[in-house]
Amino acid sequence: MRITSKLESEMEIVMRHIHVLNEVIKNQPIGIIKLSQILNLPEHKVRYSLRVLEQEKLIEPSPEGAKATKRSRKEIKTVKDILQGIINDAEEIIREIDEIEES
């Protein structure tokens, strides 16, 4: 459905970024090829996620591969809070849809 397709697409990207960050934290230092194998994702998608995570200063490159920064564990709490707000908004939308269906 067109009104939700962008949201679905963005959520998939956010999920991928979080999966990549989680694997970096668990297996650091780790390179693109190994991450691609672990996550069963194409290397170009892993590379993009790593670039985004690096721009957010959640990971940093090293000669051995990506490493999580000290900031990553603090900032992940912010991501969780934002996602909780999105869940709350989604629940409000569902309530409105329920009203439409009942009328």
Stockholm file with secondary structure:
# STOCKHOLM 1.0

chainA/1-103         MRITSKLESEMEIVMRHIHVLNEVIKNQPIGIIKLSQILNLPEHKVRYSLRVLEQEKLIEPSPEGAKATKRSRKEIKTVKDILQGIINDAEEIIREIDEIEES
#=GR chainA/1-103 SS CHHHHHHHHHHHHHHHHHHHHHHHHHHCSBCHHHHHHHHTCCHHHHHHHHHHHHHTTSEECCTTCBEECHHHHHHHHHHHHHHHHHHHHHHHHHHHHHHHHHC
#=GC SS_cons         CHHHHHHHHHHHHHHHHHHHHHHHHHHCSBCHHHHHHHHTCCHHHHHHHHHHHHHTTSEECCTTCBEECHHHHHHHHHHHHHHHHHHHHHHHHHHHHHHHHHC
//
